[in-house]
Amino acid sequence: MAAPSDYHRGDMDISEHTATFHGFIALSKWGSLAIAVALVFVVLIFCTTAGFFQAAGAAFIVAVIGGFMLRDKPDAGH
């Protein structure tokens, strides 16, 4: 069994963990936006009297606003 003195805080390389975490967060953000855009488009096509171009326009607007809101911001310096 390992003794308590065998543990050294902060010695482990966590670069792979950090990269995986950032990749997961990015996939979650952009995947959620893609689903939201697709839902807006499909709902407007099938559940309203809006035509293809109005639905595509609304989906494009949601995509642009979502892309603006989800873009990477400058690092907060943490």
LINNOR-V628457 format. One record per residue. N is the residue number from 0. RES is the residue in one small letter. NEAR is the number of other C-alpha atoms within 10 Angstrom. Layout:
BEGIN
N/RES/NEAR + N/RES/NEAR
END
This chain:
BEGIN
0/m/3 + 1/a/6 + 2/a/6 + 3/p/7 + 4/s/6 + 5/d/7 + 6/y/9 + 7/h/8 + 8/r/6 + 9/g/7 + 10/d/7 + 11/m/7 + 12/d/8 + 13/i/10 + 14/s/9 + 15/e/8 + 16/h/10 + 17/t/11 + 18/a/11 + 19/t/12 + 20/f/12 + 21/h/11 + 22/g/12 + 23/f/11 + 24/i/12 + 25/a/15 + 26/l/12 + 27/s/12 + 28/k/15 + 29/w/15 + 30/g/12 + 31/s/13 + 32/l/18 + 33/a/17 + 34/i/11 + 35/a/16 + 36/v/20 + 37/a/17 + 38/l/13 + 39/v/18 + 40/f/21 + 41/v/16 + 42/v/12 + 43/l/19 + 44/i/17 + 45/f/12 + 46/c/8 + 47/t/10 + 48/t/10 + 49/a/13 + 50/g/12 + 51/f/14 + 52/f/11 + 53/q/14 + 54/a/20 + 55/a/19 + 56/g/13 + 57/a/16 + 58/a/21 + 59/f/16 + 60/i/13 + 61/v/19 + 62/a/18 + 63/v/13 + 64/i/12 + 65/g/18 + 66/g/15 + 67/f/10 + 68/m/10 + 69/l/13 + 70/r/11 + 71/d/9 + 72/k/7 + 73/p/6 + 74/d/6 + 75/a/5 + 76/g/4 + 77/h/3
END
